């Protein structure tokens, strides 16, 4: 279903226009949830979906976690050491 919902049960989670995803070797998939203006994490073992960053407000504000805002994030990428996530 198209929308927004974080959930410990990944089958209940909702995304709106997931534009890009990148795999981390720890077993996490990071997703740019474009329309929702959030960066989401999917734990591939448990299937839990959580918001890593972004408040859902279409803006451009630096911040940590949900204090940050994005305007239609289209891509995520990890650096070569898997320690920095670029949006």
C-alpha positions, -999 to 999 in steps of 0.1 A, spaced: 0 0 0 13 35 -8 16 57 22 38 61 53 41 37 81 71 24 101 65 -11 115 83 -39 133 63 -61 109 76 -52 74 45 -65 58 26 -36 74 51 -9 65 42 16 38 64 36 14 55 62 -12 78 63 -43 109 45 -30 134 60 -54 167 44 -45 181 18 -21 215 7 -10 226 -25 9 248 -24 40 268 -55 48 253 -55 84 220 -66 69 203 -32 65 187 -18 34 186 20 33 158 34 12 152 70 -1 114 72 4 111 101 -20 75 113 -17 75 109 21 108 129 24 124 103 46 154 79 46 142 46 59 160 15 70 148 -21 65 163 -48 87 164 -77 63 165 -103 91 135 -91 111 119 -71 82 114 -41 106 111 -8 88 121 25 106 127 61 97 164 69 99 162 105 89 137 130 77 105 145 92 83 142 62 82 180 58 93 190 23 122 213 31 160 213 34 171 215 70 203 199 84 196 179 115 200 145 132 174 118 126 138 132 122 150 167 129 164 167 93 142 175 64 145 165 27 127 177 -4 121 146 -25 153 126 -18 161 106 -49 192 86 -41 212 70 -12 247 57 -14 273 44 10 310 53 10 336 26 4 340 19 41 302 16 47 304 43 74 288 73 56 254 73 40 250 100 13 216 113 4 
